[in-house]
Each structure stands twice: as C-alpha cells, then as structure tokens.
Amino acid sequence: MQIAANLALIPIAVLADKEEAAQDVVQRLESARGLELAVIVLSAGLVAPLVEELLFRGLLLRALMRRVGPALAVGISALAFALVHLLDPGAIVVLPGLLLVGLVTGVLAVRSGDLSRPILLHVGFNLLVLVAALGGG
C-alpha cells in the first residue's frame, strides 16, 4: 500500500515544490539529531498512529456506524483523518495518501472488529515515511 500511495503521489510532488511542501515533521526530522531524533521517531512512528487510530477508527468510526452504514462511516472517518492533517499546510501534497490510509485502516477496523490491525498498518506506514525521510527521500 505504501508503494502504491507513493507512486500515486509522484505527479503531485513533481507539480508542487517538494522542499516547500514537505510536512513539518519531515522537515524537523531531516535536521534532528540525538534525543530530538529519538523523540520525533517515537512520536510520529508509534504514538501518533496509536492515538489517531483510537480517535478516528475507535471513537469516530464506531459512532458513525451507529448512525450510518459501514461504507459511509469508513469514508467519513477517512476523510476526517486526512483533513485533520491539513493543520500542517505541507500535508496538502500527501492528502490522497492519507485518505487511502484512512480508508484501508477503516475497512480493517470494520472487518476485524478491533483496532490491532489498523494500528499496526498505521505504525508501518509512518515508520516507512520516517525511514524514507531519514534516507533523503
């Protein structure tokens, strides 16, 4: 999924100036060293996915499913997940990838009935982004 999302984002990244459009966390990661680097990796790679999955797939998705069908609930929670990342203006370039992550984790949550798979997928997605950023791109 990560590879497909990255391939889909190539045209958007080319049109946008990658340096100007990079998410804030990626920009900080590129210059971080020592303890600051460890805190960023721990926060973005583990804590953020856990909190976001609890919020978007745990609370929001389940509340929506009590009011609408599963497909619409997944779509709304995925859109909310993607849009909340726009608090960082650099996230506009990766919005389609974020929406895809939200959709896939939502489907996993509905099908499995728990959050373990969505959390693990989200952790893996974020860690791959961090590795790519640390590797220069």
N, CA, C and O atoms as CSV, one atom per row, in Angstrom:
chain,resi,resn,atom,element,x,y,z
A,1,MET,N,N,0.830,-1.185,0.000
A,1,MET,CA,C,0.000,0.000,0.000
A,1,MET,C,C,0.875,1.248,0.000
A,1,MET,O,O,0.580,2.220,-0.696
A,2,GLN,N,N,1.950,1.218,0.783
A,2,GLN,CA,C,2.861,2.359,0.854
A,2,GLN,C,C,3.453,2.656,-0.511
A,2,GLN,O,O,3.522,3.817,-0.914
A,3,ILE,N,N,3.873,1.644,-1.218
A,3,ILE,CA,C,4.475,1.832,-2.541
A,3,ILE,C,C,3.439,2.398,-3.504
A,3,ILE,O,O,3.736,3.333,-4.249
A,4,ALA,N,N,2.237,1.852,-3.502
A,4,ALA,CA,C,1.181,2.351,-4.385
A,4,ALA,C,C,0.842,3.801,-4.070
A,4,ALA,O,O,0.656,4.609,-4.979
A,5,ALA,N,N,0.760,4.132,-2.790
A,5,ALA,CA,C,0.463,5.516,-2.397
A,5,ALA,C,C,1.581,6.450,-2.850
A,5,ALA,O,O,1.314,7.540,-3.357
A,6,ASN,N,N,2.831,6.028,-2.668
A,6,ASN,CA,C,3.948,6.870,-3.091
A,6,ASN,C,C,3.968,7.059,-4.598
A,6,ASN,O,O,4.233,8.163,-5.073
A,7,LEU,N,N,3.696,6.010,-5.357
A,7,LEU,CA,C,3.654,6.128,-6.809
A,7,LEU,C,C,2.539,7.074,-7.253
A,7,LEU,O,O,2.712,7.862,-8.182
A,8,ALA,N,N,1.412,6.986,-6.587
A,8,ALA,CA,C,0.297,7.863,-6.929
A,8,ALA,C,C,0.598,9.320,-6.601
A,8,ALA,O,O,0.036,10.221,-7.222
A,9,LEU,N,N,1.466,9.557,-5.644
A,9,LEU,CA,C,1.780,10.924,-5.229
A,9,LEU,C,C,2.902,11.561,-6.046
A,9,LEU,O,O,3.126,12.766,-5.933
A,10,ILE,N,N,3.604,10.793,-6.857
A,10,ILE,CA,C,4.726,11.339,-7.628
A,10,ILE,C,C,4.302,12.539,-8.478
A,10,ILE,O,O,4.972,13.570,-8.434
A,11,PRO,N,N,3.211,12.442,-9.255
A,11,PRO,CA,C,2.837,13.615,-10.071
A,11,PRO,C,C,2.529,14.849,-9.222
A,11,PRO,O,O,2.861,15.969,-9.610
A,12,ILE,N,N,1.905,14.650,-8.082
A,12,ILE,CA,C,1.589,15.777,-7.205
A,12,ILE,C,C,2.868,16.371,-6.645
A,12,ILE,O,O,3.013,17.592,-6.595
A,13,ALA,N,N,3.793,15.528,-6.225
A,13,ALA,CA,C,5.055,16.009,-5.667
A,13,ALA,C,C,5.877,16.746,-6.713
A,13,ALA,O,O,6.567,17.713,-6.388
A,14,VAL,N,N,5.812,16.302,-7.962
A,14,VAL,CA,C,6.553,16.977,-9.027
A,14,VAL,C,C,5.956,18.358,-9.285
A,14,VAL,O,O,6.689,19.329,-9.469
A,15,LEU,N,N,4.624,18.447,-9.300
A,15,LEU,CA,C,3.974,19.729,-9.528
A,15,LEU,C,C,4.205,20.698,-8.378
A,15,LEU,O,O,4.378,21.897,-8.595
A,16,ALA,N,N,4.208,20.186,-7.174
A,16,ALA,CA,C,4.468,21.022,-6.007
A,16,ALA,C,C,5.972,20.995,-5.753
A,16,ALA,O,O,6.640,20.013,-6.078
A,17,ASP,N,N,6.494,22.040,-5.189
A,17,ASP,CA,C,7.908,22.053,-4.823
A,17,ASP,C,C,8.058,21.183,-3.595
A,17,ASP,O,O,7.564,21.537,-2.524
A,18,LYS,N,N,8.734,20.045,-3.728
A,18,LYS,CA,C,8.835,19.072,-2.642
A,18,LYS,C,C,9.405,19.696,-1.371
A,18,LYS,O,O,8.937,19.397,-0.273
A,19,GLU,N,N,10.402,20.554,-1.508
A,19,GLU,CA,C,11.020,21.166,-0.325
A,19,GLU,C,C,10.042,22.075,0.406
A,19,GLU,O,O,10.000,22.084,1.637
A,20,GLU,N,N,9.252,22.841,-0.350
A,20,GLU,CA,C,8.297,23.749,0.274
A,20,GLU,C,C,7.077,23.011,0.803
A,20,GLU,O,O,6.445,23.463,1.758
A,21,ALA,N,N,6.742,21.880,0.193
A,21,ALA,CA,C,5.525,21.165,0.545
A,21,ALA,C,C,5.739,20.089,1.603
A,21,ALA,O,O,4.769,19.494,2.073
A,22,ALA,N,N,6.976,19.826,1.987
A,22,ALA,CA,C,7.236,18.763,2.963
A,22,ALA,C,C,6.508,19.040,4.270
A,22,ALA,O,O,6.439,20.177,4.737
A,23,GLN,N,N,5.967,17.976,4.846
A,23,GLN,CA,C,5.293,18.121,6.120
A,23,GLN,C,C,6.283,18.589,7.171
A,23,GLN,O,O,7.475,18.288,7.101
A,24,ASP,N,N,5.779,19.322,8.136
A,24,ASP,CA,C,6.610,19.888,9.191
A,24,ASP,C,C,7.440,18.826,9.903
A,24,ASP,O,O,8.620,19.042,10.176
A,25,VAL,N,N,6.836,17.688,10.204
A,25,VAL,CA,C,7.564,16.639,10.921
A,25,VAL,C,C,8.725,16.114,10.081
A,25,VAL,O,O,9.776,15.782,10.630
A,26,VAL,N,N,8.556,16.031,8.760
A,26,VAL,CA,C,9.629,15.565,7.884
A,26,VAL,C,C,10.754,16.587,7.852
A,26,VAL,O,O,11.929,16.221,7.871
A,27,GLN,N,N,10.404,17.859,7.803
A,27,GLN,CA,C,11.426,18.905,7.816
A,27,GLN,C,C,12.227,18.868,9.119
A,27,GLN,O,O,13.452,18.986,9.096
A,28,ARG,N,N,11.551,18.706,10.239
A,28,ARG,CA,C,12.259,18.625,11.526
A,28,ARG,C,C,13.099,17.359,11.614
A,28,ARG,O,O,14.198,17.378,12.169
A,29,LEU,N,N,12.594,16.274,11.077
A,29,LEU,CA,C,13.305,15.004,11.116
A,29,LEU,C,C,14.635,15.091,10.366
A,29,LEU,O,O,15.641,14.539,10.812
A,30,GLU,N,N,14.635,15.774,9.243
A,30,GLU,CA,C,15.835,15.862,8.420
A,30,GLU,C,C,16.998,16.564,9.125
A,30,GLU,O,O,18.159,16.296,8.819
A,31,SER,N,N,16.689,17.465,10.072
A,31,SER,CA,C,17.759,18.182,10.775
A,31,SER,C,C,17.955,17.704,12.210
A,31,SER,O,O,18.848,18.190,12.903
A,32,ALA,N,N,17.143,16.769,12.660
A,32,ALA,CA,C,17.205,16.317,14.055
A,32,ALA,C,C,18.379,15.371,14.288
A,32,ALA,O,O,18.786,14.622,13.401
A,33,ARG,N,N,18.904,15.428,15.498
A,33,ARG,CA,C,19.994,14.549,15.926
A,33,ARG,C,C,19.736,14.127,17.370
A,33,ARG,O,O,19.040,14.821,18.112
A,34,GLY,N,N,20.296,12.994,17.761
A,34,GLY,CA,C,20.281,12.547,19.158
A,34,GLY,C,C,18.903,12.362,19.734
A,34,GLY,O,O,18.046,11.708,19.139
A,35,LEU,N,N,18.695,12.945,20.900
A,35,LEU,CA,C,17.440,12.800,21.636
A,35,LEU,C,C,16.257,13.363,20.848
A,35,LEU,O,O,15.171,12.783,20.855
A,36,GLU,N,N,16.468,14.487,20.174
A,36,GLU,CA,C,15.390,15.073,19.376
A,36,GLU,C,C,14.937,14.094,18.287
A,36,GLU,O,O,13.738,13.944,18.052
A,37,LEU,N,N,15.875,13.437,17.631
A,37,LEU,CA,C,15.554,12.445,16.604
A,37,LEU,C,C,14.769,11.286,17.208
A,37,LEU,O,O,13.780,10.837,16.629
A,38,ALA,N,N,15.202,10.801,18.365
A,38,ALA,CA,C,14.511,9.684,19.029
A,38,ALA,C,C,13.085,10.062,19.399
A,38,ALA,O,O,12.167,9.260,19.232
A,39,VAL,N,N,12.893,11.271,19.898
A,39,VAL,CA,C,11.554,11.728,20.283
A,39,VAL,C,C,10.653,11.849,19.058
A,39,VAL,O,O,9.486,11.460,19.106
A,40,ILE,N,N,11.186,12.384,17.962
A,40,ILE,CA,C,10.386,12.518,16.743
A,40,ILE,C,C,9.989,11.147,16.205
A,40,ILE,O,O,8.831,10.936,15.847
A,41,VAL,N,N,10.939,10.214,16.144
A,41,VAL,CA,C,10.642,8.875,15.632
A,41,VAL,C,C,9.621,8.176,16.525
A,41,VAL,O,O,8.683,7.555,16.024
A,42,LEU,N,N,9.795,8.271,17.838
A,42,LEU,CA,C,8.845,7.649,18.765
A,42,LEU,C,C,7.461,8.283,18.635
A,42,LEU,O,O,6.449,7.583,18.600
A,43,SER,N,N,7.426,9.602,18.566
A,43,SER,CA,C,6.138,10.304,18.479
A,43,SER,C,C,5.424,10.036,17.165
A,43,SER,O,O,4.257,9.644,17.155
A,44,ALA,N,N,6.128,10.248,16.053
A,44,ALA,CA,C,5.494,10.106,14.742
A,44,ALA,C,C,5.326,8.644,14.333
A,44,ALA,O,O,4.384,8.300,13.620
A,45,GLY,N,N,6.236,7.789,14.782
A,45,GLY,CA,C,6.196,6.395,14.356
A,45,GLY,C,C,5.313,5.505,15.202
A,45,GLY,O,O,4.789,4.508,14.707
A,46,LEU,N,N,5.136,5.847,16.477
A,46,LEU,CA,C,4.357,4.971,17.361
A,46,LEU,C,C,3.197,5.666,18.064
A,46,LEU,O,O,2.068,5.178,18.033
A,47,VAL,N,N,3.472,6.799,18.694
A,47,VAL,CA,C,2.431,7.461,19.491
A,47,VAL,C,C,1.323,8.024,18.604
A,47,VAL,O,O,0.144,7.794,18.872
A,48,ALA,N,N,1.688,8.755,17.556
A,48,ALA,CA,C,0.674,9.351,16.678
A,48,ALA,C,C,-0.243,8.295,16.052
A,48,ALA,O,O,-1.462,8.468,16.074
A,49,PRO,N,N,0.306,7.205,15.493
A,49,PRO,CA,C,-0.603,6.196,14.931
A,49,PRO,C,C,-1.552,5.602,15.971
A,49,PRO,O,O,-2.728,5.378,15.682
A,50,LEU,N,N,-1.056,5.350,17.160
A,50,LEU,CA,C,-1.898,4.783,18.210
A,50,LEU,C,C,-3.033,5.748,18.566
A,50,LEU,O,O,-4.198,5.353,18.611
A,51,VAL,N,N,-2.693,6.993,18.815
A,51,VAL,CA,C,-3.700,7.992,19.194
A,51,VAL,C,C,-4.681,8.234,18.050
A,51,VAL,O,O,-5.891,8.302,18.269
A,52,GLU,N,N,-4.156,8.364,16.829
A,52,GLU,CA,C,-5.043,8.625,15.692
A,52,GLU,C,C,-5.987,7.457,15.431
A,52,GLU,O,O,-7.158,7.673,15.119
A,53,GLU,N,N,-5.508,6.244,15.551
A,53,GLU,CA,C,-6.395,5.096,15.339
A,53,GLU,C,C,-7.451,4.996,16.432
A,53,GLU,O,O,-8.604,4.672,16.150
A,54,LEU,N,N,-7.075,5.265,17.656
A,54,LEU,CA,C,-8.070,5.259,18.736
A,54,LEU,C,C,-9.138,6.322,18.490
A,54,LEU,O,O,-10.323,6.086,18.725
A,55,LEU,N,N,-8.715,7.482,18.021
A,55,LEU,CA,C,-9.655,8.575,17.778
A,55,LEU,C,C,-10.506,8.339,16.528
A,55,LEU,O,O,-11.734,8.380,16.591
A,56,PHE,N,N,-9.846,8.092,15.391
A,56,PHE,CA,C,-10.577,8.035,14.125
A,56,PHE,C,C,-11.257,6.700,13.856
A,56,PHE,O,O,-12.377,6.682,13.346
A,57,ARG,N,N,-10.608,5.571,14.186
A,57,ARG,CA,C,-11.227,4.275,13.949
A,57,ARG,C,C,-11.916,3.757,15.199
A,57,ARG,O,O,-12.876,2.994,15.097
A,58,GLY,N,N,-11.450,4.151,16.365
A,58,GLY,CA,C,-12.086,3.720,17.601
A,58,GLY,C,C,-13.336,4.523,17.898
A,58,GLY,O,O,-14.444,3.986,17.880
A,59,LEU,N,N,-13.165,5.800,18.171
A,59,LEU,CA,C,-14.304,6.639,18.568
A,59,LEU,C,C,-15.174,7.079,17.394
A,59,LEU,O,O,-16.373,6.801,17.366
A,60,LEU,N,N,-14.571,7.765,16.429
A,60,LEU,CA,C,-15.358,8.360,15.345
A,60,LEU,C,C,-16.031,7.295,14.477
A,60,LEU,O,O,-17.239,7.366,14.247
A,61,LEU,N,N,-15.282,6.324,13.999
A,61,LEU,CA,C,-15.855,5.302,13.116
A,61,LEU,C,C,-16.985,4.546,13.813
A,61,LEU,O,O,-18.037,4.317,13.217
A,62,ARG,N,N,-16.779,4.167,15.040
A,62,ARG,CA,C,-17.823,3.413,15.754
A,62,ARG,C,C,-19.060,4.263,15.998
A,62,ARG,O,O,-20.182,3.766,15.906
A,63,ALA,N,N,-18.863,5.547,16.310
A,63,ALA,CA,C,-20.013,6.440,16.496
A,63,ALA,C,C,-20.770,6.616,15.182
A,63,ALA,O,O,-22.001,6.607,15.163
A,64,LEU,N,N,-20.032,6.775,14.089
A,64,LEU,CA,C,-20.675,6.923,12.781
A,64,LEU,C,C,-21.433,5.666,12.381
A,64,LEU,O,O,-22.508,5.754,11.788
A,65,MET,N,N,-20.886,4.500,12.698
A,65,MET,CA,C,-21.545,3.243,12.319
A,65,MET,C,C,-22.866,3.029,13.049
A,65,MET,O,O,-23.703,2.250,12.594
A,66,ARG,N,N,-23.060,3.709,14.170
A,66,ARG,CA,C,-24.353,3.628,14.854
A,66,ARG,C,C,-25.411,4.461,14.142
A,66,ARG,O,O,-26.607,4.288,14.379
A,67,ARG,N,N,-24.967,5.372,13.261
A,67,ARG,CA,C,-25.895,6.271,12.584
A,67,ARG,C,C,-26.029,6.000,11.087
A,67,ARG,O,O,-27.091,6.213,10.503
A,68,VAL,N,N,-24.930,5.522,10.463
A,68,VAL,CA,C,-24.939,5.269,9.019
A,68,VAL,C,C,-24.315,3.901,8.765
A,68,VAL,O,O,-23.793,3.271,9.685
A,69,GLY,N,N,-24.370,3.451,7.539
A,69,GLY,CA,C,-23.785,2.161,7.187
A,69,GLY,C,C,-22.268,2.170,7.273
A,69,GLY,O,O,-21.644,3.230,7.324
A,70,PRO,N,N,-21.678,0.977,7.289
A,70,PRO,CA,C,-20.230,0.866,7.432
A,70,PRO,C,C,-19.436,1.578,6.330
A,70,PRO,O,O,-18.425,2.217,6.621
A,71,ALA,N,N,-19.875,1.478,5.079
A,71,ALA,CA,C,-19.130,2.093,3.975
A,71,ALA,C,C,-19.077,3.611,4.130
A,71,ALA,O,O,-18.014,4.216,3.988
A,72,LEU,N,N,-20.207,4.215,4.417
A,72,LEU,CA,C,-20.245,5.669,4.598
A,72,LEU,C,C,-19.462,6.076,5.842
A,72,LEU,O,O,-18.764,7.090,5.831
A,73,ALA,N,N,-19.574,5.296,6.908
A,73,ALA,CA,C,-18.826,5.586,8.137
A,73,ALA,C,C,-17.324,5.546,7.888
A,73,ALA,O,O,-16.592,6.413,8.366
A,74,VAL,N,N,-16.860,4.543,7.142
A,74,VAL,CA,C,-15.434,4.438,6.807
A,74,VAL,C,C,-15.009,5.645,5.978
A,74,VAL,O,O,-13.962,6.239,6.233
A,75,GLY,N,N,-15.818,6.005,4.988
A,75,GLY,CA,C,-15.492,7.148,4.137
A,75,GLY,C,C,-15.405,8.455,4.901
A,75,GLY,O,O,-14.470,9.232,4.702
A,76,ILE,N,N,-16.362,8.703,5.767
A,76,ILE,CA,C,-16.370,9.943,6.544
A,76,ILE,C,C,-15.191,9.983,7.509
A,76,ILE,O,O,-14.521,11.009,7.629
A,77,SER,N,N,-14.933,8.871,8.196
A,77,SER,CA,C,-13.814,8.870,9.151
A,77,SER,C,C,-12.481,8.992,8.428
A,77,SER,O,O,-11.560,9.627,8.942
A,78,ALA,N,N,-12.360,8.390,7.233
A,78,ALA,CA,C,-11.122,8.511,6.449
A,78,ALA,C,C,-10.918,9.947,5.982
A,78,ALA,O,O,-9.801,10.462,6.019
A,79,LEU,N,N,-11.982,10.585,5.547
A,79,LEU,CA,C,-11.891,11.975,5.105
A,79,LEU,C,C,-11.524,12.886,6.269
A,79,LEU,O,O,-10.692,13.781,6.120
A,80,ALA,N,N,-12.141,12.661,7.427
A,80,ALA,CA,C,-11.803,13.458,8.612
A,80,ALA,C,C,-10.335,13.258,8.987
A,80,ALA,O,O,-9.644,14.220,9.319
A,81,PHE,N,N,-9.861,12.020,8.936
A,81,PHE,CA,C,-8.464,11.702,9.229
A,81,PHE,C,C,-7.532,12.463,8.291
A,81,PHE,O,O,-6.564,13.081,8.734
A,82,ALA,N,N,-7.828,12.416,6.998
A,82,ALA,CA,C,-6.980,13.097,6.020
A,82,ALA,C,C,-7.024,14.611,6.220
A,82,ALA,O,O,-5.984,15.269,6.210
A,83,LEU,N,N,-8.212,15.157,6.399
A,83,LEU,CA,C,-8.355,16.612,6.508
A,83,LEU,C,C,-7.732,17.181,7.768
A,83,LEU,O,O,-7.236,18.308,7.752
A,84,VAL,N,N,-7.746,16.431,8.857
A,84,VAL,CA,C,-7.154,16.942,10.094
A,84,VAL,C,C,-5.645,17.139,9.928
A,84,VAL,O,O,-5.044,17.961,10.621
A,85,HIS,N,N,-5.043,16.393,9.021
A,85,HIS,CA,C,-3.612,16.561,8.769
A,85,HIS,C,C,-3.301,17.870,8.058
A,85,HIS,O,O,-2.141,18.275,7.980
A,86,LEU,N,N,-4.335,18.537,7.538
A,86,LEU,CA,C,-4.113,19.826,6.884
A,86,LEU,C,C,-3.808,20.935,7.886
A,86,LEU,O,O,-3.547,22.071,7.492
A,87,LEU,N,N,-3.838,20.615,9.166
A,87,LEU,CA,C,-3.345,21.575,10.158
A,87,LEU,C,C,-1.883,21.896,9.865
A,87,LEU,O,O,-1.386,22.964,10.224
A,88,ASP,N,N,-1.204,20.959,9.210
A,88,ASP,CA,C,0.142,21.175,8.690
A,88,ASP,C,C,-0.022,21.464,7.201
A,88,ASP,O,O,-0.347,20.556,6.435
A,89,PRO,N,N,0.195,22.715,6.770
A,89,PRO,CA,C,-0.031,23.068,5.361
A,89,PRO,C,C,0.755,22.207,4.374
A,89,PRO,O,O,0.315,22.041,3.236
A,90,GLY,N,N,1.893,21.658,4.769
A,90,GLY,CA,C,2.673,20.811,3.888
A,90,GLY,C,C,2.001,19.486,3.576
A,90,GLY,O,O,2.421,18.782,2.658
A,91,ALA,N,N,0.967,19.137,4.322
A,91,ALA,CA,C,0.291,17.854,4.140
A,91,ALA,C,C,-0.615,17.827,2.921
A,91,ALA,O,O,-1.084,16.757,2.532
A,92,ILE,N,N,-0.873,18.970,2.311
A,92,ILE,CA,C,-1.769,19.013,1.149
A,92,ILE,C,C,-1.274,18.084,0.040
A,92,ILE,O,O,-2.078,17.485,-0.675
A,93,VAL,N,N,0.031,17.966,-0.102
A,93,VAL,CA,C,0.597,17.137,-1.160
A,93,VAL,C,C,0.328,15.655,-0.915
A,93,VAL,O,O,0.168,14.893,-1.869
A,94,VAL,N,N,0.278,15.241,0.333
A,94,VAL,CA,C,0.092,13.824,0.657
A,94,VAL,C,C,-1.350,13.487,1.039
A,94,VAL,O,O,-1.629,12.392,1.527
A,95,LEU,N,N,-2.258,14.432,0.814
A,95,LEU,CA,C,-3.657,14.220,1.176
A,95,LEU,C,C,-4.245,12.947,0.552
A,95,LEU,O,O,-4.937,12.214,1.259
A,96,PRO,N,N,-4.010,12.643,-0.734
A,96,PRO,CA,C,-4.548,11.390,-1.285
A,96,PRO,C,C,-4.015,10.151,-0.562
A,96,PRO,O,O,-4.765,9.204,-0.328
A,97,GLY,N,N,-2.746,10.148,-0.210
A,97,GLY,CA,C,-2.170,9.022,0.521
A,97,GLY,C,C,-2.769,8.885,1.903
A,97,GLY,O,O,-3.019,7.774,2.370
A,98,LEU,N,N,-3.000,10.010,2.560
A,98,LEU,CA,C,-3.628,9.986,3.884
A,98,LEU,C,C,-5.059,9.470,3.804
A,98,LEU,O,O,-5.509,8.716,4.667
A,99,LEU,N,N,-5.765,9.886,2.761
A,99,LEU,CA,C,-7.132,9.389,2.565
A,99,LEU,C,C,-7.118,7.877,2.336
A,99,LEU,O,O,-7.963,7.159,2.870
A,100,LEU,N,N,-6.163,7.399,1.549
A,100,LEU,CA,C,-6.038,5.958,1.300
A,100,LEU,C,C,-5.746,5.197,2.599
A,100,LEU,O,O,-6.345,4.152,2.853
A,101,VAL,N,N,-4.839,5.714,3.409
A,101,VAL,CA,C,-4.536,5.078,4.700
A,101,VAL,C,C,-5.794,5.046,5.565
A,101,VAL,O,O,-6.086,4.032,6.199
A,102,GLY,N,N,-6.536,6.146,5.594
A,102,GLY,CA,C,-7.773,6.200,6.368
A,102,GLY,C,C,-8.804,5.193,5.892
A,102,GLY,O,O,-9.478,4.561,6.705
A,103,LEU,N,N,-8.931,5.039,4.578
A,103,LEU,CA,C,-9.888,4.072,4.028
A,103,LEU,C,C,-9.494,2.634,4.363
A,103,LEU,O,O,-10.325,1.837,4.799
A,104,VAL,N,N,-8.219,2.315,4.155
A,104,VAL,CA,C,-7.768,0.935,4.403
A,104,VAL,C,C,-7.851,0.600,5.891
A,104,VAL,O,O,-8.310,-0.485,6.250
A,105,THR,N,N,-7.418,1.503,6.756
A,105,THR,CA,C,-7.486,1.210,8.190
A,105,THR,C,C,-8.941,1.136,8.663
A,105,THR,O,O,-9.267,0.371,9.570
A,106,GLY,N,N,-9.805,1.933,8.045
A,106,GLY,CA,C,-11.225,1.866,8.383
A,106,GLY,C,C,-11.839,0.526,8.003
A,106,GLY,O,O,-12.584,-0.069,8.782
A,107,VAL,N,N,-11.527,0.063,6.817
A,107,VAL,CA,C,-12.026,-1.246,6.366
A,107,VAL,C,C,-11.494,-2.351,7.280
A,107,VAL,O,O,-12.236,-3.254,7.667
A,108,LEU,N,N,-10.211,-2.273,7.622
A,108,LEU,CA,C,-9.643,-3.278,8.534
A,108,LEU,C,C,-10.355,-3.272,9.885
A,108,LEU,O,O,-10.637,-4.327,10.454
A,109,ALA,N,N,-10.639,-2.086,10.385
A,109,ALA,CA,C,-11.317,-1.983,11.683
A,109,ALA,C,C,-12.717,-2.582,11.625
A,109,ALA,O,O,-13.137,-3.284,12.545
A,110,VAL,N,N,-13.438,-2.303,10.540
A,110,VAL,CA,C,-14.799,-2.834,10.400
A,110,VAL,C,C,-14.770,-4.348,10.246
A,110,VAL,O,O,-15.541,-5.054,10.895
A,111,ARG,N,N,-13.892,-4.846,9.396
A,111,ARG,CA,C,-13.851,-6.295,9.141
A,111,ARG,C,C,-13.354,-7.100,10.336
A,111,ARG,O,O,-13.873,-8.181,10.613
A,112,SER,N,N,-12.351,-6.583,11.047
A,112,SER,CA,C,-11.776,-7.353,12.151
A,112,SER,C,C,-12.509,-7.123,13.464
A,112,SER,O,O,-12.492,-7.979,14.349
A,113,GLY,N,N,-13.152,-5.967,13.591
A,113,GLY,CA,C,-13.848,-5.662,14.835
A,113,GLY,C,C,-12.938,-5.176,15.945
A,113,GLY,O,O,-13.395,-4.949,17.066
A,114,ASP,N,N,-11.651,-5.013,15.652
A,114,ASP,CA,C,-10.739,-4.446,16.658
A,114,ASP,C,C,-9.758,-3.507,15.968
A,114,ASP,O,O,-9.768,-3.372,14.744
A,115,LEU,N,N,-8.927,-2.874,16.750
A,115,LEU,CA,C,-8.025,-1.849,16.221
A,115,LEU,C,C,-6.581,-2.309,16.065
A,115,LEU,O,O,-5.726,-1.513,15.679
A,116,SER,N,N,-6.293,-3.567,16.354
A,116,SER,CA,C,-4.894,-4.003,16.301
A,116,SER,C,C,-4.322,-3.900,14.887
A,116,SER,O,O,-3.215,-3.392,14.711
A,117,ARG,N,N,-5.045,-4.366,13.892
A,117,ARG,CA,C,-4.534,-4.307,12.506
A,117,ARG,C,C,-4.425,-2.872,11.997
A,117,ARG,O,O,-3.399,-2.517,11.416
A,118,PRO,N,N,-5.449,-2.030,12.195
A,118,PRO,CA,C,-5.291,-0.639,11.763
A,118,PRO,C,C,-4.110,0.062,12.442
A,118,PRO,O,O,-3.391,0.833,11.807
A,119,ILE,N,N,-3.917,-0.209,13.720
A,119,ILE,CA,C,-2.797,0.414,14.432
A,119,ILE,C,C,-1.473,-0.052,13.841
A,119,ILE,O,O,-0.592,0.764,13.570
A,120,LEU,N,N,-1.328,-1.357,13.638
A,120,LEU,CA,C,-0.081,-1.885,13.075
A,120,LEU,C,C,0.170,-1.375,11.658
A,120,LEU,O,O,1.303,-1.036,11.315
A,121,LEU,N,N,-0.873,-1.317,10.835
A,121,LEU,CA,C,-0.715,-0.787,9.487
A,121,LEU,C,C,-0.274,0.671,9.535
A,121,LEU,O,O,0.629,1.074,8.802
A,122,HIS,N,N,-0.901,1.452,10.387
A,122,HIS,CA,C,-0.587,2.879,10.508
A,122,HIS,C,C,0.840,3.074,11.022
A,122,HIS,O,O,1.563,3.941,10.531
A,123,VAL,N,N,1.246,2.273,12.005
A,123,VAL,CA,C,2.627,2.335,12.501
A,123,VAL,C,C,3.595,2.027,11.362
A,123,VAL,O,O,4.579,2.742,11.170
A,124,GLY,N,N,3.320,0.974,10.614
A,124,GLY,CA,C,4.186,0.616,9.490
A,124,GLY,C,C,4.258,1.712,8.448
A,124,GLY,O,O,5.338,2.023,7.945
A,125,PHE,N,N,3.123,2.299,8.121
A,125,PHE,CA,C,3.070,3.394,7.149
A,125,PHE,C,C,3.935,4.564,7.628
A,125,PHE,O,O,4.766,5.077,6.880
A,126,ASN,N,N,3.733,4.976,8.870
A,126,ASN,CA,C,4.502,6.115,9.396
A,126,ASN,C,C,5.991,5.800,9.494
A,126,ASN,O,O,6.824,6.656,9.197
A,127,LEU,N,N,6.331,4.589,9.904
A,127,LEU,CA,C,7.750,4.236,10.001
A,127,LEU,C,C,8.410,4.215,8.625
A,127,LEU,O,O,9.568,4.611,8.498
A,128,LEU,N,N,7.702,3.765,7.598
A,128,LEU,CA,C,8.250,3.808,6.246
A,128,LEU,C,C,8.478,5.242,5.785
A,128,LEU,O,O,9.479,5.533,5.130
A,129,VAL,N,N,7.561,6.130,6.122
A,129,VAL,CA,C,7.725,7.554,5.786
A,129,VAL,C,C,8.953,8.112,6.500
A,129,VAL,O,O,9.742,8.848,5.908
A,130,LEU,N,N,9.110,7.757,7.774
A,130,LEU,CA,C,10.263,8.239,8.535
A,130,LEU,C,C,11.584,7.695,7.968
A,130,LEU,O,O,12.564,8.432,7.860
A,131,VAL,N,N,11.603,6.424,7.612
A,131,VAL,CA,C,12.811,5.829,7.018
A,131,VAL,C,C,13.142,6.513,5.699
A,131,VAL,O,O,14.302,6.814,5.420
A,132,ALA,N,N,12.112,6.757,4.890
A,132,ALA,CA,C,12.335,7.442,3.604
A,132,ALA,C,C,12.877,8.845,3.833
A,132,ALA,O,O,13.768,9.292,3.111
A,133,ALA,N,N,12.342,9.548,4.839
A,133,ALA,CA,C,12.813,10.902,5.127
A,133,ALA,C,C,14.238,10.893,5.644
A,133,ALA,O,O,15.036,11.758,5.282
A,134,LEU,N,N,14.562,9.928,6.484
A,134,LEU,CA,C,15.928,9.826,7.012
A,134,LEU,C,C,16.921,9.448,5.918
A,134,LEU,O,O,18.090,9.832,5.959
A,135,GLY,N,N,16.432,8.688,4.940
A,135,GLY,CA,C,17.286,8.265,3.835
A,135,GLY,C,C,17.421,9.307,2.748
A,135,GLY,O,O,18.108,9.087,1.751
A,136,GLY,N,N,16.766,10.449,2.937
A,136,GLY,CA,C,16.887,11.516,1.961
A,136,GLY,C,C,15.782,11.543,0.925
A,136,GLY,O,O,15.858,12.284,-0.055
A,137,GLY,N,N,14.764,10.742,1.140
A,137,GLY,CA,C,13.733,10.959,0.206
A,137,GLY,C,C,12.772,9.993,-0.178
A,137,GLY,O,O,11.907,10.278,-1.005
